[in-house]
Amino acid sequence: MKINNSKLQIALATACMNPYDLCKAVKIQYQTYRRITAGNNCKTATVGRIARALGCEVTDLLEDEQI
């Protein structure tokens, strides 16, 4: 699954979090976060954990063509 970087940044701002806070909450390495924001695929469970940590729906983060 691919996460839309713009949508992720908006969700981070809404949750008043920075990327390091998100990595700590989701328990992923910062390198993984960078790969996700660069447009690479990530596991569905990771997308779910990111959405939960940010307090949003998974569909709010995905690229539009994947919905």
C-alpha positions in Angstrom: 0.0 0.0 0.0 1.2 3.5 -0.7 0.6 6.4 1.6 0.2 9.9 0.1 2.9 12.0 1.6 0.8 15.2 1.5 -2.0 13.6 3.4 0.4 12.1 5.9 1.9 15.5 6.6 -1.5 17.0 7.1 -2.4 14.2 9.5 0.8 14.7 11.4 0.1 18.4 11.8 -3.5 17.8 12.9 -2.2 15.4 15.5 0.5 17.8 16.6 3.2 15.2 16.0 6.5 15.2 14.2 7.9 12.3 12.3 10.0 11.1 15.2 7.0 11.1 17.5 5.1 9.0 14.9 8.0 6.5 14.6 8.1 6.1 18.4 4.3 5.6 18.6 4.1 3.2 15.7 7.3 1.4 16.7 9.0 1.7 13.3 12.5 3.0 12.4 12.9 6.5 11.0 14.4 4.9 7.9 11.1 3.0 7.3 9.2 6.3 7.7 11.5 7.9 5.0 10.8 5.0 2.6 7.1 5.4 3.1 7.2 9.1 2.5 9.3 8.6 -0.6 6.4 6.7 -2.2 7.4 3.1 -1.5 5.0 0.4 -0.6 4.5 -0.6 3.1 2.6 -3.3 4.9 -1.1 -3.0 5.5 -0.5 -3.5 9.2 1.9 -0.5 9.2 -0.6 1.7 7.5 -3.2 0.7 10.1 -0.8 1.5 13.0 0.1 4.8 11.5 -3.6 5.7 11.1 -4.4 4.7 14.6 -1.5 6.7 16.0 -2.6 9.8 14.1 -6.3 9.3 15.0 -7.5 9.1 11.4 -8.9 6.5 9.0 -6.6 4.4 6.8 -8.4 5.7 3.7 -7.4 9.3 4.7 -3.8 8.4 4.2 -3.8 6.3 1.0 -3.1 7.4 -2.5 -6.4 8.2 -4.3 -6.2 5.4 -6.9 -6.0 2.7 -4.1 -9.3 3.6 -2.6 
